[in-house]
Amino acid sequence: MSELNISQIKERAKDYIAKEKDPDFRQEVEKLLAQTGEEAEKELADRFYQNLEFGTGGLRGVIGGGYNRMNTLVVKSATQGLATYLIKTFPPKAAEGKLSAVIAFDSRHYSAQFAEASALIFAANGIKTYLFSSLRPTPELSFAIRHFGSDTGIVVTASHNPPQYNGYKAYWNDGSQVIPPHDVGIIDEVNNVKDIKEISRQEALDKGLLKIIDKEVDELYQAMVKSRLFRPQLIKEKAGEVKIVYTPLHGTGALHVEKVLGDLGLKVITVPEQREGDGNFPTVSFPNPEEAAALEMAIKLGAKEKADVVMATDPDADRFGIAVPNKDGSFTLVTGNQMGVLLADYVFLSMKELGKLPKNAAMVNSIVTTGMQKKVAEHYGAECFECLTGFKWIADVIRKWENGEFGARSFVFGTEESYGYLVETEVRDKDGVSAAAMTSEMTLYWRSKGKSLLDRLDELYSICGYWQELGISKYFKGPDGPSIMNGIMEEYRKNPPKTLGGIELAKVRDLKNGSEGLPPSDVLQFFLTDGTVVSARPSGTEPKIKFYASCRAEAGSGGLAAAKAEAARKLDAIKKDIRSVIGN
């Protein structure tokens, strides 16, 4: 949308007021229009200078009235576009009234309202919708799509964003988030919505176009999670020896994590102040297990209870993080890369020990995830395949293997650095619930061998070399944000650095038009002569640019401590070079 003057902004605001049926959002904009002054005009401009973009993953934005905000009208319009695309894509099913969708939502403000509004749009378009009556995690939504054989799904969540955000993730019939060509097709339909079909909740129920679901899916999902574990007998015998402190960070995780681990006989102590769903997330700045501050309360409780492991899931329970105790009683936060290494190792090891490791076993991780995981896979005679960032691409690899492409490998594990893990194929997105169950068993297994998770990680460093990662993010908010980020990426493309952190550049991989079998994506990767990889990409869900660096250092005569110091030195120098370009 070209730059608009204040008169055009106000006209768009009046248009929105005429269409928005939710009184809260409508009144927000009415009050702004009635105000005078620079601040009011600036706020109006931010709400209306563009439409909130329906991107390849759906919607995500600040809650509020306006076309550039998350609100009922924007959600309804998005759902109408998705419904139209489904009807055009599957005309025979649409004609027979056999299209269906599943909708779940988390604890964020307006999540329940947005979920029901979406369900009623689907129903008005003749699409039967299965709607959870209360909070449910993203992985269960993926599971439910596959269980019902539905054509699409929506989860209303902004994942780990701050409280003022909400979002809307669209899923396809295999239970994964949409990828090309469907993502582009849906976006086109969303952008061309003129009229929104609607019916009442009662009419949708009476016509059988709306079905409320809960327990029947919950129990199947929980049974599936437990069925993926390797050593039920060990858990039965030793469960009483392990104490777990857990926090759902005011989100959806407690329902399933407490039930699954409790059924296994494990003692789970949930942080009481963070157990219930609360869209204000009152005890944390960011409800994100990647952030050390988010686990402060859980670690404090873990120290008091002498827990063997502290666990956390984000609000929609797809991300999962842990902290583990040191010998002095303090706790070490395990990174997403390290957790992926530990789980990959445990899955491969367990399958090998139990005689269940397929000859063509393979795992999948994203291109910005640590290279150590590939070394772990190779240690067990397996393969590690890379894909673009986002679990929908891991699901795409699984789908292709199931269809006989790429030599039809047997998927055993998927992970990405941002605290996402998948140990099953019944779900096609990252699953914090199953990760919690598997981590519990893994903790118990290594404890039975007289080792902690940190002990095992050190053993893996001796096998695979020491690996350390770095992440840098810089936000560029407001109307100029996208152009600033594009400018940074284009400058790197035109004039790639000769060195990063004093290490010479060996190769550049630009994925803008696709490369080396990977689909097009706005990603640049710099491969340095020492094996370090630095990646840059604008976020697909937030106004920020993200940099990732992964480097390896051999222990050598100086041991693990020397390797850690060398890796830290390299990463610190790389960080300074990146900051010199993007600012602090």
Buried (B, 14 or more C-beta within 10 A) or exposed (E): EEEBEEEBBBEBBEEBBEEBEBEBBBEBBBEBBEEEEEEBBEBBBBBBBBBBBBEBBBBBBBBBBBBBBBBBBBBBBBBBBBBBBBBEBBEEBBEEEBBBBBBBBBBBBBBBBBBBBBBBBBBBBBBBBBBBEEBBBBBBBBBBBBBBEBBBBBBBBBBBBEBBBBBBBBBBBBBBBBBEEBBEBBBEBBEEBEEBBBBEEEBBEEEEBBBEBEEEBBEBBBEBBBEBBBBEEBBEEBBEEBBBBBBBBBBBBBBBBBBBBEEBEBBBBBBEEBBEBBBEBEBBEBBBBBBEEBBBBBBBBBBEBEBBBBBBBBBBBBBBBBBBBEEEEEBBBBBBBBBBBBBBBBBBBBBBEEEEBEEBBBBBBBBBBBBBBBBBBEBBEBBBBBBBBBBBBBBBBBBBBBEEEEEEBBBBBBBBBBBBBBBBBBBBBBBBBBBBBBBBBBBBBBBBEEBBBBEBBBEBBEEBBBBBBBBBEBEBEEEEBBEBBBEBBEEBEEEBBEBBBEBEBEEBBBBEEEBEEBBEBBBBBBBBEEBBBBBBBBBBBBBBBBBBBBBBBEBEEEEBEBBBEBBBBBBEBBBEBBEEBBEE
